[in-house]
């Protein structure tokens, strides 16, 4: 026999506080909904400030509350009866929702980012028992008042996309930015054909926009890994660029082909004439799916100008008998049926669409433009080189070269970014493959052999790198960098670790050669101190009956110093015309790690 769940005292306090609000009338008290593990409060909200020609004065709502109130989530949904049916700004698509529940899908956005709210309830969300539910109710009232008077958004707010109901299981990635926006604006062509490649199961990448005659209009340049996959000939593609975001007022995406046709007509676009032209140019034999990209301009803020194009994919039925098409590795269930005629009432299968441009995917953290647009050649794919390489690619550096002659051994894995499956393989080649998979824009190239081998055999390619980054710390490598004179000015950087990874040495100079003699002069006093530490420490053993001077440092020592070195690059890029030598040291406070300290720094005019 199941035990009836009882609301907590905190939740009861929150519910009782609503009795002091004039704007709410309780219809059904707190009820536990086991399928969604939430408490549900059914109520009627009202306000004399609501413009009743748009929204009724009294509307029914469901408030969903997590069991760990006053923490957890609180959501406000319109009822299927006696509530709003339109979709407004700051609201999810307000469809019928699940048949299992009496509320619609149009979740209200009531968080503190909605700048037009805050008149009745403070913008800072409270988490006290007696305040939190009341705060949401007052925000919902303000939302209704603002929605009814067309004041839900302000010009200073970030531009908000219409919430498209995504009924297709296919995802599509594209790449657009301010530069490509200017390109699109310079073209009179507004529709054509498109090609795609399959990146992962159910995930497609836009590869090319073509004119209706098949000529390339714009090719999308991805990194090396996604570029390995050629355009998938089983996928038909077409594109159409609109003048503005397709929506029904107040702010709802078109749900049917009839609605989309009407929206296009209002923008002076004959959708079906375009589709007919596209169909004449398509070969439907042995095709899996047809994807139509609907493009439209978007802004950063509501009051600002348009800055880039967003493409929303539509999975449309094939106008053929596709019963002979073999199943492939793509997350989509296509019915094997005969000719389908799209009519106005048929639902649009909007796809999940993503802008995977470098600016978009790196928005959470990217190195300065001067660094991420550099072409950097890393010498040494060991623990330090692999860590720095990964930090650079994940922070936006696209063009990396890697020189290394060694193979990965099992003992390397204690502090290397490679995997057990890479043991026995070339470190540099395996690292390049890994880094090309860390970012969809990575273009990492491996050069086998020593630095001398690469310069002798690959100089035409090595010329493109403007930064030469040594992560070996080996005298032979650095001496050769001094002997070889490059035809153009390079920034040379040497990064090495002290004993146990407790110190970091960073040297940089610009010119046609690496200033090895100056570097040795600066680092020698520190190496003498390191030698003293070596003499007092017992080194690890590798192999039978033979002792090797293995470098003793944990992976956390390597990684924290690698991150420090990348931080230091920013200063070096600002001081390009000067030689710099810096020493960082792990702080120790009575046996406790106390951070990384810059213990020595010297700058020399070149």
BELZI-V501339 format. One record per residue. N is the residue number from 1. RES is the residue in one letter. D_CENTER is the distance of its C-alpha to the mean C-alpha in Angstrom with 1 decimal. Layout:
# BELZI-V501339
n: <N,N>
res: <RES,RES>
d_center: <D_CENTER,D_CENTER>
This chain:
# BELZI-V501339
n: <1,2,3,4,5,6,7,8,9,10,11,12,13,14,15,16,17,18,19,20,21,22,23,24,25,26,27,28,29,30,31,32,33,34,35,36,37,38,39,40,41,42,43,44,45,46,47,48,49,50,51,52,53,54,55,56,57,58,59,60,61,62,63,64,65,66,67,68,69,70,71,72,73,74,75,76,77,78,79,80,81,82,83,84,85,86,87,88,89,90,91,92,93,94,95,96,97,98,99,100,101,102,103,104,105,106,107,108,109,110,111,112,113,114,115,116,117,118,119,120,121,122,123,124,125,126,127,128,129,130,131,132,133,134,135,136,137,138,139,140,141,142,143,144,145,146,147,148,149,150,151,152,153,154,155,156,157,158,159,160,161,162,163,164,165,166,167,168,169,170,171,172,173,174,175,176,177,178,179,180,181,182,183,184,185,186,187,188,189,190,191,192,193,194,195,196,197,198,199,200,201,202,203,204,205,206,207,208,209,210,211,212,213,214,215,216,217,218,219,220,221,222,223,224,225,226,227,228,229,230,231,232,233,234,235,236,237,238,239,240,241,242,243,244,245,246,247,248,249,250,251,252,253,254,255,256,257,258,259,260,261,262,263,264,265,266,267,268,269,270,271,272,273,274,275,276,277,278,279,280,281,282,283,284,285,286,287,288,289,290,291,292,293,294,295,296,297,298,299,300,301,302,303,304,305,306,307,308,309,310,311,312,313,314,315,316,317,318,319,320,321,322,323,324,325,326,327,328,329,330,331,332,333,334,335,336,337,338,339,340,341,342,343,344,345,346,347,348,349,350,351,352,353,354,355,356,357,358,359,360,361,362,363,364,365,366,367,368,369,370,371,372,373,374,375,376,377,378,379,380,381,382,383,384,385,386,387,388,389,390,391,392,393,394,395,396,397,398,399,400,401,402,403,404,405,406,407,408,409,410,411,412,413,414,415,416,417,418,419,420,421,422,423,424,425,426,427,428,429,430,431,432,433,434,435,436,437,438,439,440,441,442,443,444,445,446,447,448,449,450,451,452,453,454,455,456,457,458,459,460,461,462,463,464,465,466,467,468,469,470,471,472,473,474,475,476,477,478,479,480,481,482,483,484,485,486,487,488,489,490,491,492,493,494,495,496,497,498,499,500,501,502,503,504,505,506,507,508,509,510,511,512,513,514,515,516,517,518,519,520,521,522,523,524,525,526,527,528,529,530,531,532,533,534,535,536,537,538,539,540,541,542,543,544,545,546,547,548,549,550,551,552,553,554,555,556,557,558,559,560,561,562,563,564,565,566,567,568,569,570,571,572,573,574,575,576,577,578,579,580,581,582,583,584,585,586,587,588,589,590,591,592,593,594,595,596,597,598,599,600,601,602,603,604,605,606>
res: <X,X,X,X,X,X,X,X,X,X,X,X,X,X,X,X,X,X,X,X,X,X,X,X,X,X,X,X,X,X,X,X,X,X,X,X,X,X,X,X,X,X,X,X,X,X,X,X,X,X,X,X,X,X,X,X,X,X,X,X,X,X,X,X,X,X,X,X,X,X,X,X,X,X,X,X,X,X,X,X,X,X,X,X,X,X,X,X,X,X,X,X,X,X,X,X,X,X,X,X,X,X,X,X,X,X,X,X,X,X,X,X,X,X,X,X,X,X,X,X,X,X,X,X,X,X,X,X,X,X,X,X,X,X,X,X,X,X,X,X,X,X,X,X,X,X,X,X,X,X,X,X,X,X,X,X,X,X,X,X,X,X,X,X,X,X,X,X,X,X,X,X,X,X,X,X,X,X,X,X,X,X,X,X,X,X,X,X,X,X,X,X,X,X,X,X,X,X,X,X,X,X,X,X,X,X,X,X,X,X,X,X,X,X,X,X,X,X,X,X,X,X,X,X,X,X,X,X,X,X,X,X,X,X,X,X,X,X,X,X,X,X,X,X,X,X,X,X,X,X,X,X,X,X,X,X,X,X,X,X,X,X,X,X,X,X,X,X,X,X,X,X,X,X,X,X,X,X,X,X,X,X,X,X,X,X,X,X,X,X,X,X,X,X,X,X,X,X,X,X,X,X,X,X,X,X,X,X,X,X,X,X,X,X,X,X,X,X,X,X,X,X,X,X,X,X,X,X,X,X,X,X,X,X,X,X,X,X,X,X,X,X,X,X,X,X,X,X,X,X,X,X,X,X,X,X,X,X,X,X,X,X,X,X,X,X,X,X,X,X,X,X,X,X,X,X,X,X,X,X,X,X,X,X,X,X,X,X,X,X,X,X,X,X,X,X,X,X,X,X,X,X,X,X,X,X,X,X,X,X,X,X,X,X,X,X,X,X,X,X,X,X,X,X,X,X,X,X,X,X,X,X,X,X,X,X,X,X,X,X,X,X,X,X,X,X,X,X,X,X,X,X,X,X,X,X,X,X,X,X,X,X,X,X,X,X,X,X,X,X,X,X,X,X,X,X,X,X,X,X,X,X,X,X,X,X,X,X,X,X,X,X,X,X,X,X,X,X,X,X,X,X,X,X,X,X,X,X,X,X,X,X,X,X,X,X,X,X,X,X,X,X,X,X,X,X,X,X,X,X,X,X,X,X,X,X,X,X,X,X,X,X,X,X,X,X,X,X,X,X,X,X,X,X,X,X,X,X,X,X,X,X,X,X,X,X,X,X,X,X,X,X,X,X,X,X,X,X,X,X,X,X,X,X,X,X,X,X,X,X,X,X,X,X,X,X,X,X,X,X,X,X,X,X,X,X>
d_center: <47.7,44.4,44.5,43.6,40.7,41.7,39.5,39.2,41.2,38.2,37.1,40.7,40.8,37.8,39.3,42.7,41.3,40.4,44.2,44.6,42.4,44.3,41.3,40.9,43.2,42.6,43.2,42.3,41.8,39.2,38.8,36.8,34.6,34.4,32.0,29.2,30.6,30.9,33.8,34.4,36.4,37.9,39.0,40.0,38.6,40.8,41.2,43.8,41.1,39.5,40.3,42.0,41.9,38.1,37.7,40.7,41.9,41.6,38.7,37.9,34.8,33.4,31.9,30.0,30.2,29.0,31.9,31.1,31.8,31.7,28.3,25.8,24.7,26.9,26.3,28.6,29.2,31.9,34.8,35.7,39.1,40.0,36.6,34.2,33.0,31.1,27.4,27.0,24.2,22.5,23.2,21.6,23.4,27.0,28.2,31.0,28.8,30.2,33.9,34.2,33.6,35.4,32.4,30.2,26.4,26.0,24.6,25.2,22.6,24.9,22.7,23.5,20.9,23.3,25.5,28.4,29.2,31.1,34.7,36.0,33.6,32.0,28.4,27.9,27.8,30.7,30.8,34.6,36.3,38.3,35.8,32.4,33.4,35.5,32.6,30.6,33.8,34.5,30.9,31.4,34.7,33.2,30.5,33.3,35.4,32.6,31.6,35.3,35.7,32.6,31.4,28.1,26.1,26.9,26.1,24.3,21.7,18.1,18.4,17.8,17.1,19.8,19.0,19.6,21.2,19.4,22.3,21.1,19.6,18.0,14.3,13.7,11.1,12.3,11.9,13.6,14.2,17.4,19.2,18.9,19.9,23.0,23.6,23.5,25.8,28.3,28.8,31.2,30.0,28.1,27.9,28.2,26.9,23.6,22.7,20.0,19.4,18.5,15.6,16.0,18.3,17.7,14.6,15.7,14.6,16.6,18.8,21.5,22.9,26.7,29.8,32.0,34.2,31.5,31.2,27.7,26.4,22.9,21.4,17.6,17.1,14.6,15.0,17.9,16.8,15.7,18.7,21.0,20.8,23.1,23.1,24.2,27.6,27.8,25.2,26.7,24.6,25.4,23.9,25.2,24.2,25.4,26.6,24.6,22.4,24.6,25.8,29.0,30.3,29.5,25.8,25.5,24.0,26.7,27.4,30.0,30.9,33.7,31.6,29.2,32.4,33.8,30.7,30.8,34.5,34.2,32.0,34.7,33.0,34.9,32.2,34.8,36.4,33.1,32.4,36.0,35.6,32.4,34.2,37.1,34.9,33.2,34.6,34.1,35.8,34.0,30.8,28.4,26.5,26.2,23.0,23.5,20.7,21.5,20.2,20.7,20.1,18.1,18.5,16.9,19.9,22.6,25.4,23.6,23.8,21.3,18.7,16.8,17.2,15.2,16.3,17.1,18.5,21.9,23.5,27.1,30.2,31.9,35.3,36.9,38.2,35.4,37.4,37.6,33.9,33.1,30.3,27.2,24.1,22.1,21.4,23.6,27.1,29.2,32.8,35.4,37.4,39.4,38.8,36.7,37.4,34.7,36.5,35.6,35.2,32.9,29.4,26.4,23.9,20.7,17.7,14.2,12.5,9.0,8.7,6.9,9.0,8.8,9.2,6.4,3.5,6.1,7.1,7.5,9.9,11.4,15.0,17.5,17.8,21.1,19.6,16.4,18.7,21.3,22.5,23.2,25.7,25.7,29.1,29.1,26.6,28.1,26.6,26.0,24.8,22.3,20.8,20.6,19.2,16.3,15.7,15.9,13.6,10.8,11.6,11.7,15.1,15.3,19.1,20.6,24.0,25.4,29.2,30.7,33.8,33.6,32.7,30.9,33.3,32.9,33.7,30.7,28.3,29.1,26.9,25.1,21.5,23.0,24.4,27.8,27.4,27.2,30.6,33.1,30.6,30.1,27.9,26.6,26.0,24.3,22.0,21.1,20.3,18.1,16.2,15.7,13.9,11.6,9.6,10.0,11.7,14.0,17.7,19.7,23.4,26.0,29.6,32.1,35.1,35.9,35.1,38.6,38.0,34.8,36.5,39.5,37.7,34.4,35.2,34.3,30.7,30.6,31.8,28.4,27.0,27.7,26.9,28.9,27.6,30.0,29.0,32.3,34.6,37.4,40.5,40.9,37.5,37.8,41.4,40.5,37.8,40.7,43.1,40.9,40.7,37.7,38.5,35.8,34.8,32.0,30.5,31.6,30.0,31.4,29.7,31.8,32.4,35.7,37.5,35.4,32.3,33.8,33.8,31.5,33.1,31.3,33.3,32.4,34.5,34.3,36.8,37.9,38.6,37.4,39.8,40.6,44.0,42.5,39.8,42.5,44.6,41.9,40.6,44.1,45.1,41.9,42.4,45.9,44.6,42.2,45.3,47.1,44.3,44.5,48.2,47.9,45.2,45.6,43.1,41.6,43.4,42.1,44.5,48.1,50.7,48.7,46.8,43.9,42.5,39.0,36.5,36.2,32.8,30.4,26.8,25.9,28.3,26.6,23.0,24.0,26.0,23.3,20.9,24.0,24.6,21.2,21.9,25.2,23.9,23.1,26.8,28.0,26.2,28.0,31.3,31.2,35.0,36.0,36.2,34.7,35.4,33.7,34.3,32.2,33.7,32.7,34.7,37.0,38.7,41.4,39.4,36.1,33.1,32.8,29.9,29.7,32.4,33.0,36.6,37.5,36.3,38.3,37.7,40.0,40.5,40.3>
